[in-house]
């Protein structure tokens, strides 16, 4: 299937560290313990919506921004943040150089900071695979052993599929799942010419492999006295599967360029879904018939925390809302609206649907697609 034009996307950023006051090696002196022909590659991670890591110069870090005029937003729950991270480094001949699994603390740091230091072969290009929150992925990454050939086709074809109800992840109940995230990067490790070259960096990011919906239902002031009750909200045109790794995904700014958006935010402009994707209707059912009563001039919000796959419906998505009336002046009805201004839905986005009941059996809808605010995992010393 051809890639589809997208509206918004965003990223979580992960950065390689240049050695410095928080690093374990002095960039101004050779390290006798370093094997010949190798260099250090250190990745220090932290989440900007939590406290900075413990570091002498952390107090000099810039203030964290909560919002961005482009619509980036913070993760709403801990399950939209990184909980684990796996880093797989592959040499140009396909040999696995590293496969390292990390647990991330609530402050966005690895539980063992030294685990983010890699001794890698210099003078060659490498591919780095990043997988966060892999417990939600139907694949055992631990079977990929160092010094063996990386199963490129197998890993890049991993898909996340919906359950029998059309959900990718359902965090609306008591059982929760961390949203999976992933990305790949091509990096070049230069042959050292100076002592500083023995400590190299690479800036990377991961994206959440899911789309989240939330709904706001409003009643105009002259709607009437008897309330309406929202029974369910349905969305058509959603895919039943997606690739775990972004497939032919294009970012703006591009993948290897710095971003001038708040916290290194990026937009997704193109991507590809599996060729055998089927389009479904997913229904967000409210917990009870009276959960969302809508009276004249009031607003009811509904954020179910159910996540769906990224999708590309060329026939246009549609949202329908089933209402139950409080009396004969507000009978049961279904409001339906197509969304022609929404050509596709990339991963790592939050779709906000505002539904306004203008009279007993008429609705207007407005849709905003927001990228998440980047949860930055960057060099302690800044970019």
C-alpha positions as CSV (number, residue, x, y, z in Angstrom):
1,X,0.0,0.0,0.0
2,X,1.3,3.4,-0.9
3,X,2.3,5.8,2.0
4,X,-0.5,8.3,2.8
5,X,-0.2,12.0,3.5
6,X,-0.5,12.6,7.3
7,X,-1.4,15.5,9.4
8,X,0.6,15.3,12.7
9,X,3.0,13.1,14.6
10,X,5.5,13.6,17.3
11,X,8.5,11.9,18.9
12,X,10.2,10.9,22.0
13,X,13.9,11.7,21.7
14,X,16.9,9.7,22.8
15,X,20.4,11.1,22.5
16,X,23.9,9.9,22.7
17,X,26.2,11.6,25.2
18,X,29.4,13.4,24.5
19,X,31.6,12.7,27.6
20,X,31.6,15.4,30.2
21,X,30.9,16.0,33.9
22,X,28.3,13.2,34.1
23,X,30.2,10.8,31.9
24,X,32.6,8.1,33.2
25,X,35.5,8.8,30.8
26,X,37.7,11.8,30.2
27,X,37.5,12.9,26.6
28,X,40.8,14.7,26.8
29,X,42.9,11.6,27.6
30,X,43.1,8.1,26.0
31,X,41.6,5.3,27.9
32,X,44.0,2.3,28.1
33,X,41.1,-0.1,28.8
34,X,39.5,0.7,25.4
35,X,40.1,-2.1,22.9
36,X,42.0,-1.1,19.8
37,X,39.9,0.2,17.0
38,X,36.9,0.9,19.3
39,X,35.2,4.0,20.7
40,X,32.7,4.8,23.5
41,X,29.1,5.5,22.5
42,X,27.1,6.6,25.6
43,X,23.3,7.2,25.7
44,X,22.0,9.0,28.7
45,X,18.2,9.1,28.9
46,X,15.8,11.2,30.9
47,X,12.2,12.4,30.5
48,X,11.7,16.1,30.5
49,X,8.2,15.9,32.1
50,X,10.0,14.4,35.2
51,X,12.9,15.6,37.2
52,X,16.3,15.9,35.5
53,X,18.9,13.3,36.3
54,X,21.4,13.7,39.1
55,X,24.2,15.7,37.6
56,X,26.4,18.6,38.8
57,X,25.2,20.8,35.9
58,X,21.5,19.8,35.9
59,X,20.6,23.0,37.6
60,X,21.8,24.9,34.6
61,X,19.3,23.1,32.3
62,X,16.6,25.3,30.7
63,X,13.1,25.4,32.2
64,X,10.7,22.8,30.8
65,X,7.9,24.0,28.6
66,X,4.4,22.5,29.1
67,X,2.9,23.5,25.8
68,X,3.7,24.3,22.2
69,X,1.8,26.5,19.7
70,X,1.9,23.6,17.3
71,X,-0.2,21.4,19.7
72,X,2.4,19.1,21.2
73,X,1.1,17.7,24.5
74,X,2.5,15.8,27.5
75,X,1.8,12.1,28.0
76,X,-1.5,11.8,29.9
77,X,-0.5,8.7,32.0
78,X,2.6,6.8,33.0
79,X,1.6,4.2,30.5
80,X,2.3,6.6,27.6
81,X,5.9,6.9,28.9
82,X,8.9,4.7,28.5
83,X,9.1,1.9,31.0
84,X,11.7,-0.3,29.3
85,X,14.1,0.3,26.4
86,X,16.0,-2.2,24.3
87,X,18.9,-1.0,22.2
88,X,20.2,-3.3,19.4
89,X,23.2,-2.2,17.4
90,X,23.9,-3.9,14.1
91,X,27.2,-3.7,12.2
92,X,27.3,-3.2,8.4
93,X,27.8,-6.9,7.7
94,X,24.5,-7.7,9.7
95,X,26.3,-8.9,12.8
96,X,24.6,-8.0,16.1
97,X,27.1,-5.9,18.1
98,X,24.8,-5.3,21.1
99,X,21.4,-6.3,22.3
100,X,20.8,-4.5,25.6
101,X,17.6,-4.4,27.7
102,X,17.1,-1.5,30.1
103,X,14.5,-0.8,32.7
104,X,13.6,2.9,33.0
105,X,12.9,4.6,36.3
106,X,10.0,7.0,37.0
107,X,12.5,9.8,36.5
108,X,13.2,8.6,32.9
109,X,16.6,7.2,33.8
110,X,18.0,3.6,33.3
111,X,18.1,1.8,36.6
112,X,21.8,1.2,35.9
113,X,23.3,4.3,34.2
114,X,26.4,2.5,33.1
115,X,24.2,0.2,30.9
116,X,24.0,3.1,28.5
117,X,27.7,3.1,27.6
118,X,28.6,1.0,24.6
119,X,32.1,0.1,23.3
120,X,31.6,-0.1,19.6
121,X,33.8,-0.8,16.6
122,X,35.0,2.5,15.0
123,X,35.2,3.4,11.3
124,X,31.9,1.9,10.2
125,X,28.2,2.6,9.7
126,X,25.7,0.9,12.0
127,X,21.9,0.5,12.3
128,X,20.4,1.1,15.7
129,X,17.1,-0.4,16.6
130,X,15.1,1.0,19.5
131,X,12.2,-0.8,21.2
132,X,10.4,0.7,24.2
133,X,7.8,-1.1,26.3
134,X,8.3,-4.4,24.4
135,X,6.1,-6.4,26.8
136,X,3.2,-5.3,24.5
137,X,4.9,-6.8,21.4
138,X,4.4,-10.4,20.3
139,X,8.1,-11.0,19.7
140,X,10.9,-12.2,21.9
141,X,13.8,-9.8,21.3
142,X,16.0,-11.6,23.8
143,X,16.6,-14.4,21.3
144,X,18.7,-12.0,19.2
145,X,22.2,-12.8,20.3
146,X,25.3,-10.6,19.9
147,X,27.8,-11.9,17.2
148,X,24.9,-13.5,15.3
149,X,23.2,-12.2,12.2
150,X,20.4,-9.8,12.8
151,X,17.0,-11.1,11.4
152,X,16.3,-7.9,9.6
153,X,13.3,-9.0,7.5
154,X,11.7,-10.8,10.4
155,X,12.0,-7.8,12.9
156,X,11.0,-5.1,10.4
157,X,7.9,-7.1,9.5
158,X,6.6,-7.4,13.2
159,X,3.0,-6.2,13.3
160,X,0.7,-5.2,16.2
161,X,-2.8,-6.4,15.7
162,X,-6.1,-5.4,17.3
163,X,-8.1,-7.8,19.5
164,X,-11.6,-9.1,18.7
165,X,-13.1,-5.8,19.7
166,X,-10.8,-3.8,17.4
167,X,-8.5,-2.4,20.2
168,X,-4.8,-2.3,20.1
169,X,-4.5,-1.4,23.8
170,X,-7.2,-0.9,26.4
171,X,-6.1,1.0,29.5
172,X,-9.6,2.0,30.5
173,X,-9.9,-0.9,33.0
174,X,-7.9,-2.1,35.9
175,X,-5.3,-4.0,33.8
176,X,-2.8,-1.6,32.1
177,X,-0.4,-1.9,29.2
178,X,2.6,0.4,28.4
179,X,2.2,1.8,24.9
180,X,5.0,0.3,22.7
181,X,7.4,2.7,20.9
182,X,10.1,2.1,18.4
183,X,12.4,3.5,15.7
184,X,15.6,2.7,13.7
185,X,18.5,4.9,12.9
186,X,21.6,4.7,10.6
187,X,24.7,6.2,12.3
188,X,28.3,6.4,11.3
189,X,31.0,5.9,13.9
190,X,34.1,7.8,12.7
191,X,37.7,6.6,13.1
192,X,39.2,8.6,15.9
193,X,41.6,11.4,14.9
194,X,41.7,13.1,18.3
195,X,41.2,12.0,21.9
196,X,37.7,13.5,21.9
197,X,36.7,11.2,19.0
198,X,36.9,8.2,21.4
199,X,33.6,9.5,22.9
200,X,31.0,9.9,20.1
201,X,27.3,10.7,20.2
202,X,24.2,9.9,18.2
203,X,20.8,11.7,18.5
204,X,17.8,9.4,18.1
205,X,14.1,9.2,19.0
206,X,11.2,6.7,19.4
207,X,7.6,7.1,18.5
208,X,4.5,5.7,20.2
209,X,2.9,3.0,18.0
210,X,-0.7,4.0,18.7
211,X,-3.4,6.5,18.1
212,X,-5.5,7.8,21.0
213,X,-9.0,9.3,20.9
214,X,-10.9,11.6,23.3
215,X,-14.3,13.2,23.0
216,X,-16.0,16.3,24.3
217,X,-19.8,16.6,23.9
218,X,-21.4,20.1,24.3
219,X,-25.0,21.2,24.4
220,X,-26.0,24.6,23.1
221,X,-27.8,26.9,25.6
222,X,-31.2,26.5,24.0
223,X,-31.1,22.7,23.6
224,X,-33.9,22.2,26.2
225,X,-34.2,21.2,29.8
226,X,-34.2,17.4,29.5
227,X,-30.7,15.9,29.2
228,X,-29.3,13.6,26.5
229,X,-27.2,10.6,27.4
230,X,-24.3,9.5,25.3
231,X,-24.5,5.7,24.9
232,X,-21.4,5.3,22.6
233,X,-19.1,6.9,20.2
234,X,-17.9,5.0,17.1
235,X,-15.1,5.7,14.7
236,X,-14.9,4.1,11.2
237,X,-11.9,3.7,9.0
238,X,-9.5,2.4,11.6
239,X,-6.9,-0.2,10.6
240,X,-6.8,-3.7,12.2
241,X,-3.0,-3.8,12.3
242,X,0.2,-1.8,12.0
243,X,3.9,-2.3,11.8
244,X,5.7,-2.1,15.1
245,X,8.6,-0.2,13.4
246,X,7.6,2.9,11.4
247,X,7.5,1.9,7.8
248,X,8.6,4.5,5.1
249,X,7.8,7.1,7.7
250,X,8.9,10.7,6.9
251,X,9.3,13.3,9.6
252,X,9.3,17.1,9.4
253,X,11.9,18.2,10.3
254,X,13.5,15.2,8.8
255,X,14.8,12.3,10.9
256,X,18.4,13.4,11.1
257,X,17.8,17.2,11.4
258,X,17.5,19.1,14.6
259,X,14.0,20.4,15.4
260,X,13.1,23.9,16.5
261,X,9.8,22.8,18.0
262,X,9.4,22.7,21.7
263,X,11.3,19.6,23.2
264,X,12.4,18.5,19.7
265,X,8.8,17.8,18.5
266,X,8.4,16.6,14.9
267,X,5.5,16.0,12.5
268,X,4.9,12.9,10.5
269,X,4.1,13.6,6.8
270,X,4.1,10.1,5.3
271,X,4.0,6.5,6.3
272,X,2.9,3.1,5.2
273,X,0.5,0.5,6.7
274,X,0.5,-3.2,6.0
275,X,-0.9,-4.2,2.6
276,X,-3.3,-6.7,4.1
277,X,-4.8,-4.1,6.4
278,X,-8.6,-4.2,6.9
279,X,-10.6,-1.2,8.0
280,X,-12.9,-1.5,11.0
281,X,-15.4,0.4,13.0
282,X,-14.4,0.8,16.6
283,X,-17.0,1.7,19.2
284,X,-16.1,3.5,22.4
285,X,-18.9,2.5,24.8
286,X,-19.5,4.6,27.8
287,X,-19.5,2.7,31.1
288,X,-23.2,3.3,31.7
289,X,-26.1,4.9,30.0
290,X,-26.1,7.9,32.4
291,X,-22.4,8.4,32.5
292,X,-22.4,11.3,30.1
293,X,-25.6,13.3,30.7
294,X,-25.7,16.3,28.4
295,X,-27.8,19.3,29.4
296,X,-28.2,22.7,27.7
297,X,-25.1,24.8,27.9
298,X,-23.0,22.0,29.5
299,X,-20.0,20.0,28.3
300,X,-19.2,16.4,29.0
301,X,-15.7,15.0,28.4
302,X,-14.9,11.4,27.7
303,X,-11.3,10.0,27.5
304,X,-11.5,6.3,27.4
305,X,-7.7,5.6,27.1
306,X,-8.2,3.0,24.4
307,X,-5.5,3.0,21.7
308,X,-6.0,2.1,18.0
309,X,-3.5,1.4,15.2
310,X,-2.2,4.2,12.9
311,X,-4.5,4.2,9.9
312,X,-4.8,5.4,6.3
313,X,-8.5,5.4,5.2
314,X,-8.7,7.1,1.7
315,X,-12.5,7.1,1.9
316,X,-12.4,9.4,4.9
317,X,-13.1,8.6,8.6
318,X,-16.5,9.0,10.2
319,X,-17.5,9.6,13.8
320,X,-21.0,8.7,15.0
321,X,-22.5,9.3,18.4
322,X,-25.5,7.4,19.8
323,X,-27.7,9.5,22.1
324,X,-30.5,8.4,24.4
325,X,-33.0,11.1,25.2
326,X,-34.4,12.0,28.7
327,X,-37.9,12.4,27.4
328,X,-40.0,12.6,24.2
329,X,-38.6,16.0,23.3
330,X,-35.1,14.3,23.1
331,X,-35.7,11.0,21.4
332,X,-32.9,8.5,20.7
333,X,-30.8,9.4,17.7
334,X,-27.4,8.9,16.1
335,X,-25.3,11.8,14.9
336,X,-22.8,11.0,12.2
337,X,-20.1,13.2,10.6
338,X,-17.5,12.3,8.0
339,X,-14.1,13.8,8.5
340,X,-12.9,14.7,5.0
341,X,-10.2,17.0,6.4
342,X,-8.5,14.0,8.1
343,X,-6.8,12.0,5.3
344,X,-4.9,9.7,7.6
345,X,-3.9,9.1,11.2
346,X,-0.3,8.5,12.1
347,X,1.1,6.8,15.2
348,X,1.9,8.9,18.2
349,X,-1.2,11.2,17.9
350,X,-4.1,12.2,20.0
351,X,-7.4,12.8,18.1
352,X,-9.7,15.2,20.0
353,X,-13.3,15.1,18.7
354,X,-15.6,18.0,19.8
355,X,-19.3,17.1,19.3
356,X,-21.8,20.0,19.7
357,X,-25.5,19.1,19.9
358,X,-27.2,22.1,18.2
359,X,-30.8,20.9,18.5
360,X,-32.5,17.7,19.7
361,X,-31.4,15.7,16.7
362,X,-28.6,17.6,15.1
363,X,-24.8,17.7,15.8
364,X,-21.7,19.5,14.6
365,X,-18.3,17.9,14.9
366,X,-14.8,19.3,15.0
367,X,-11.6,17.2,15.0
368,X,-8.1,18.2,16.1
369,X,-5.2,15.9,15.7
370,X,-2.5,16.6,18.3
371,X,1.1,15.2,18.4
372,X,2.3,14.3,21.9
373,X,4.7,16.7,23.5
374,X,8.2,15.2,23.0
375,X,9.4,13.5,26.2
376,X,13.0,14.3,25.5
377,X,15.7,11.8,26.3
378,X,18.7,13.8,25.3
379,X,22.4,14.5,26.3
380,X,22.5,15.9,29.8
381,X,24.7,18.7,28.5
382,X,22.1,20.0,26.0
383,X,21.9,20.2,22.3
